[in-house]
Amino acid sequence: MEAPASGAGAPAAIEMTGCSKWYGHVLGVSEVSWLVRGGIVGLLGPNGAGKSTMMKMIVGLLSPTRGRVAVFGREPARSPEARLRIGYCPEHENLYDELTALEWVTCMAQLSGLPRPRARAEAERALVEMGLKDALGRAVRGFSKGMRQRTKLAQCLVHDPELLILDEPLTGVDPIARAEIVERIRQAARGGKTVVVSSHVLYEIEALTEEIIVIYRGQVLAEGNIYEIRTLIDKHPHRIRVECDRPRELGRGLAGEDHVVTILFERGAVVVETAEPDRCYDRIAEVVLERAIQVRGMTSPDNNLGAVFDYLTGGRGGGGA
Amino acid sequence: MSAGGRASVLSGWSAARLQAGWTLRRIRRGRMLWLACLFALGPISFAFLVVAKAHHVKWDALFAPLVLLAGIVPPLLSASVIADEFEDHTYTYLWSRPLPRWSVLIGKLMATVPLAAAVLCVTAAICYQVGQRGAAPGNPWAPLTLPRGVAAMAMAALAISLASGSIAVMMPRHGLGVAYAYLLVLDAPLGAMPFSIARLSITYHVSVIGGLKQPEDGSGGASALWLCGIAGFWLALGLWRLARSEFSSDAR
């Protein structure tokens, strides 16, 4: 990967120069150099590839063992001013369960430096924008996975940061919530924010951007507009697991579609293997709406992506785990 | 931002105060405070029992269960609140914000130390009131018994909260268990030793301040200073660990 050029004028949103991160003897990220000036950038790679490590270095949770990370020209781990301009949505789903959604996002807004009355108003606005108007006063303890994702995104946006770092924001959410979250992220980018979003599912990233950085075993494999990768991934059947109240009903709705390779049933879920993920996602959404099926979550196991990356690296892998 | 103006970087103390407020709200709605109050019923019940059974009640008999309570309540509040933050990875929301890391630990302790002190001091005062009724006629308890008991409980809340909070930072996965193990296996036996090494024990100094033990040299004031020193040592250890911590086990 090319080393970033030192830009004239305003500093880049993100500038990583020769960054490596070791966890003891295990390499998390190896010699990554990356420059992001704006727009939406997708970080694609299977679980354990180093996406979260890269994101944690960008938000200042981790410091690189070697190399340098700068956010708007400052080192995020040392500079509160840099972190003030970042909104981070971590991968885990834990929130303060004793608080209501409004209290929790207000708390995060206050800790981002907003005075109390403004913090509450902005928290309310952010939650309403994320479609949680009816859940403002509910304790987050009872929230579904999709509601938790939306609440996490609300806390990430509440202080109006210029850079959004979203770690797997679409994991486990139902198709309707997915479409709403994608639109909200696009809206933020249209408003001038820089967005870095990670996923192990290409089709999630594709819904947001064509600018992709592919990371595998701690190393950057490719960067840019990657139709080639997409073609390769399409050659491998893609699995979609839908957790819902009537998996057999959903399976019946998908049976007979020419793009569906196999349909397997698990307890409370249906796993569909497809040759054309785009069409399959659309068809799932149609069947869910037509037959009023309650979807609890939708995930895409990344086995196929790992196989493609193994193919890309010729089975060499990288230094990391 | 719709309301105009941008967010600004908070000072460390402002961030700590904010976190203390939110931590108090969470504790109030959680189970730990009620559990602490339930444990506090132990010494009070014991005081009633002693007054009912014994002819002449001595403060020493009532203060020993209070020392035990002081080893239970502060870790229950401090260690659990701090360990949960790291165990649940919710620290990621805090550290990605423009706050100094130390404000997380200090903010939580600003909430838990006064709560623990309140539970312990009120329990001590109730035990005193109950026990005084059973004091030998014509031989009332010394006038400083209650102030000394309350002071001992407040100092215990401070020192044990800081120690257990720092232990939770260092070992978040088993923070509460390790804090109890430290107090039970190391601190209490150390305090019972008839050597000067006993001065390293929190339990020893709490017993001295409360009048349960007579110091070989020094006084209650010296013990208060020792407790401040021990508390300061633990706090420094916790802050040092926090500053260099990356919690890399979950980082990937």
Boltz contact constraints between the chains, C-beta under 6 A:
constraints:
  - contact:
      token1: [A, 23]
      token2: [B, 248]
      max_distance: 6.0
  - contact:
      token1: [A, 28]
      token2: [B, 252]
      max_distance: 6.0
  - contact:
      token1: [A, 52]
      token2: [B, 252]
      max_distance: 6.0
  - contact:
      token1: [A, 53]
      token2: [B, 251]
      max_distance: 6.0
  - contact:
      token1: [A, 53]
      token2: [B, 252]
      max_distance: 6.0
  - contact:
      token1: [A, 56]
      token2: [B, 251]
      max_distance: 6.0
  - contact:
      token1: [A, 59]
      token2: [B, 96]
      max_distance: 6.0
  - contact:
      token1: [A, 61]
      token2: [B, 95]
      max_distance: 6.0
  - contact:
      token1: [A, 62]
      token2: [B, 246]
      max_distance: 6.0
  - contact:
      token1: [A, 62]
      token2: [B, 251]
      max_distance: 6.0
  - contact:
      token1: [A, 80]
      token2: [B, 9]
      max_distance: 6.0
  - contact:
      token1: [A, 80]
      token2: [B, 98]
      max_distance: 6.0
  - contact:
      token1: [A, 83]
      token2: [B, 98]
      max_distance: 6.0
  - contact:
      token1: [A, 84]
      token2: [B, 9]
      max_distance: 6.0
  - contact:
      token1: [A, 84]
      token2: [B, 98]
      max_distance: 6.0
  - contact:
      token1: [A, 88]
      token2: [B, 96]
      max_distance: 6.0
  - contact:
      token1: [A, 90]
      token2: [B, 92]
      max_distance: 6.0
  - contact:
      token1: [A, 92]
      token2: [B, 89]
      max_distance: 6.0
  - contact:
      token1: [A, 94]
      token2: [B, 88]
      max_distance: 6.0
  - contact:
      token1: [A, 94]
      token2: [B, 89]
      max_distance: 6.0
  - contact:
      token1: [A, 94]
      token2: [B, 90]
      max_distance: 6.0
  - contact:
      token1: [A, 96]
      token2: [B, 26]
      max_distance: 6.0
  - contact:
      token1: [A, 98]
      token2: [B, 26]
      max_distance: 6.0
  - contact:
      token1: [A, 98]
      token2: [B, 29]
      max_distance: 6.0
  - contact:
      token1: [A, 98]
      token2: [B, 30]
      max_distance: 6.0
  - contact:
      token1: [A, 107]
      token2: [B, 22]
      max_distance: 6.0
  - contact:
      token1: [A, 110]
      token2: [B, 18]
      max_distance: 6.0
  - contact:
      token1: [A, 111]
      token2: [B, 97]
      max_distance: 6.0
  - contact:
      token1: [A, 112]
      token2: [B, 7]
      max_distance: 6.0
  - contact:
      token1: [A, 112]
      token2: [B, 97]
      max_distance: 6.0
  - contact:
      token1: [A, 113]
      token2: [B, 7]
      max_distance: 6.0
  - contact:
      token1: [A, 113]
      token2: [B, 8]
      max_distance: 6.0
  - contact:
      token1: [A, 113]
      token2: [B, 9]
      max_distance: 6.0
  - contact:
      token1: [A, 113]
      token2: [B, 10]
      max_distance: 6.0
  - contact:
      token1: [A, 114]
      token2: [B, 7]
      max_distance: 6.0
  - contact:
      token1: [A, 118]
      token2: [B, 3]
      max_distance: 6.0
  - contact:
      token1: [A, 121]
      token2: [B, 3]
      max_distance: 6.0
  - contact:
      token1: [A, 159]
      token2: [B, 7]
      max_distance: 6.0
  - contact:
      token1: [A, 160]
      token2: [B, 1]
      max_distance: 6.0
